[in-house]
Every structure is written in structure tokens, then in C-alpha cells.
Amino acid sequence: MAVTLCRFRRGPCFLYSYIRNFASNRANSNLRYSQLDKRCILRVSGPDSVKFLQGLVTNNIELFHGDSTIRSMYTMFLNAQGRVLYDAILSKDKTHSETPSFFIECDRSISAALTKHLKFFKLRSKADISHAEGLVPWTVFSEEIVDLKPEEDWKDFSIVPDPRVKKLGHRLILPSDTDPSACIEGAGHAPRGAYEEHRARLGVCEGEEEIPIANAMPLEYNLDFLNGVSFHKGCYIGQELTARTHHTGVIRKRIMPFTIASNNISSGAAIKTEAGKASGKVCIVHGQYGLGMIRLANLKAGKLLVEAKDGQHTEMRPYVPDWWPKDETK
């Protein structure tokens, strides 16, 4: 489903409206937006920003910077032991035309820690690290895959496809006094929690609440499936363990989505087989969908159960997302 973009003037400033080539009004009404309250925007810019970030993140920043067709990139910052510190979505900051500049969307709760992490490794690099004041991240999503394409290369705001899974939609970075209703014609405001449930249904973790700092293994959180790691770039912090795990092919558990009838499940609740064998733990539950770290070998071992807050054991039904590589669980 293609979408084109045009500009119009309203009052003293420029706003934007999307003209959609939708086949029906029903498809148009399915497009929803939600402010990402738990996320914020950092900016890294300067002559050395590409080289600087290339040594800190799991993905290939040099490729991202040099290829104009790549509009966004998913990545993680790791510690020296190869554990996840922070997950992030990168996009290109077009307001800085003289030198490379990047927006880093990350969890608001860890933005100060990530800023400190970046400055610790900056050393003499010619790179400026700052909080992008006045900019707010949003998501626009639908049950269908929608392609929002600008007619021209605008610098005033950022709208990029979510680089992880196409059905997650798009990420917007807008001024704090603007919301997508002013620039996306016909889209509706999503109910509270709708995006989180949509993301859980697709099987994608996000932020420190779901990806524990300095504890999570990146490939167990499907970084390889989510286009978040390059196994061909040069060295970066935490590379050794990540590369070794990938090349040995030994990944015994992964984050998977599941359905569950009860909403009385706590994060961290143990997942077991009917015989009582440990099979993983619950990461988070959003509505009727959840995310869990599950041992792949136990997927075919019969029912998997999780203990609810009232002590009762409830069946949970994990499933393989359609964006996983084929035969991954065999």
C-alpha cells in the first residue's frame, strides 16, 4: 500500500499532509498513531560521528550513512562481555547538511546513561552528543504493511520505516507541538496500549523493561532476525561473543510471542512444561499477547504453563512469527 506526501501551509508555519492512494476508506481508517512516551531522541553529529558510532554498535553505520536508500537502522549497544546495554533505532538527521548527523531513538529512562556511555568513548573524536530538545518520537502502524513515501527529501522532520519488522509500521520524529493528526490525513489515535499489544503480537521486545540491561544476550532477543547486527563489519564493543554465538549456531532459547487467556501474569514468571521442566520465563504481557524467553527444544514438548499471580497455572501458547527465517525451530 503506497502513500505519497505533499506540503501545505497552515498559519505561520509549514505543516504536512499525506495524500493516500488507499483502495478503500476502510484501509485508511486502519492507520493508527501513538506517541512513544517511554522513548526519546538523542543526536550524534560531527565529522567523526560515523567512525565513532561504528565502533560502538552492532550494525554497520558506514553502510547506513553511505546508502541513501536505507532510511533507518536497528542496533544495540553492548558491554565488553557481549551483553545488551541499550537498544536503539537510528535515522538520519537532515538538519545538519555539512557533517554526518544521526538521531538515536532510545528509552527515555536510560537516555542519561547512554549519553554518558557515548561521551566515555568519545575521546578525541569530533562528534557532538546531545539530547534533541523539542523533538518527540511517534509510531504509525496498521494491521497491513503501509509504505509512507515522501515526494521530496524534507529536512523538517523524520519519517522512516521501522527497520525491524515491516508490520511495525513507521517511526516519526516531530516537533513537540505537533502530532501526526496534523500531518497524516485520516489516521486515528490508537487506544492506550494498542501499539504495545501490536508489537507483542509480532514478537518484538523494546526498551529496558523488556531487554534487561547487562543481562540479555543480543541473539536471544532476535537481533539477527530483526536486521540489527552486521557480521561483516569491523570490531565493535561486545563483538567477540556475538560473532562466536552466531558462527557456532548454538542459540538454545529466544524471545517468542505467545497468546494467553489470563492477564494476571507477572513479568519474570516461570514457564514450565506439564512435567514441571523449566522452559523459560515471561518477559512482558500486553493484553492477550505476551513475550517470553523460551527454550526452543521444548516447543514440541506439549503444553507450556505459566504461574499466574493467584498461584494457578495457565496454559500459554507460543508461536513462531511469520518474519522468522523458515525452519528456525526445527
Secondary structure, DSSP 8 states (H G I E B T S, - for coil): -EEEEEEEEETTEEEEEEEE--S-HHHHHT-EEEE-TTEEEEEEESTTHHHHHHTTBSS-HHHHHH-TT--EEEEEEE-TTS-EEEEEEEEE-TT--SS-EEEEEEEGGGHHHHHHHHHHHHTT---EEEE-TTEEEEEEE-SS--EEE-SS--SSSEEEE-SS-GGG-EEEEEETT--GGGTSTT-EE--TTHHHHHHHHHT---STTTS-TTT--GGGGTTTTTT---SSS---TTHHHHHHHHHHT---EEEEEEEES-S---TT-EEEETT--EEEEEEEEETTEEEEEEEGGGTTSS-EEEE-TTS-EEEEEE---TTS-TTTT-
